[in-house]
Amino acid sequence: MKKVKKTPKSRKDANLSVPSNVKKGEMTSDGISATLTGIASGTDALDGARAREKALEKIYENHVPMVYNLCYRMLGNRADAQDATQDAFVKVYRNLDKFRGRAKLSTWIYRITMNHCIDRLRRKRLKTVQISEMQASPKRSHDTRIALEKAISDLSPSYRSVFILHDVQGFRHAEIAEILNITPGSSKSLLHRSRSILRKKLEGLRR
């Protein structure tokens, strides 16, 4: 069994683990963008291919922990999260030439990831909490946590995505607006509605 390490604490998260061979790269998003620009203007095809490969590796290393955690929170189990993570990066690589730098590279990547997760949810009706994880527990706090996870899994994709990005991942409404291609006002409205739905469901369980 491969060893795993904790994901970065740059955002509020579930302390999920990713494969031990995943490292956080040293190249910044701006540096990667500059590298890609240099590749486009280069004259040596072989050097350009090597530089592009290195840039793609850094993109993966820099962003895979957050992408994986986002996929896990949206899809609810590690197998689907791993598949979605790989699919998301394939889309990132295929569309990298379309990145124009109007938003941060990380925002652009998370937008692709979130759209992919929402598509999977709509196609397969995936549940965040598996039935095997919903067994009754003698501990009230444990039951409450599972009830909350189940309630989150029942949210529509639009409500769930905003709730997870804001209350779980720690993104600001302006960032969520860029990721989901909505307005900050819409993000706030969706968050308020999702919290209201969750509150009512949890209150119903306590009665």
Secondary structure, DSSP 8 states (H G I E B T S, - for coil): ---EEE---SS-----EEETT----S--HHHHHHHHHHHHH-S-HHHHHHHHHHHHHHHHHHHHHHHHHHHHHHH-SHHHHHHHHHHHHHHHHHTGGG--SSS-HHHHHHHHHHHHHHHHHHHH---SS-GGGG---S-HHHHHHHHHHHHHHTS-HHHHHHHIIIIIS---HHHHHHHHTS-HHHHHHHHHHHHHHHHHHHHHHH-
